[in-house]
């Protein structure tokens, strides 16, 4: 009866639990591998766009370094 209950609830035995844990670990590793690369590309694009702005900066932009501006924009 307990095995029947596990099947109805969508829970398998220890083998299925291990398989799910392995899949979750693989997905997390893939995200970690992709994450820095994607965020680095976004930061590079923001930096290039800020560098291409022409003319003298005014207001808050004039008093904030470009690296800090890039970080603020990236966090948005």
ABEGO torsion letter per residue (X at the ends): XAAAAAAAAGBBBAAAAAAAAAAAAAAAAAAAAAAAAAAAAAAAAAAAAAAABBEBBBEAAAABBAAAAAAAAAAX
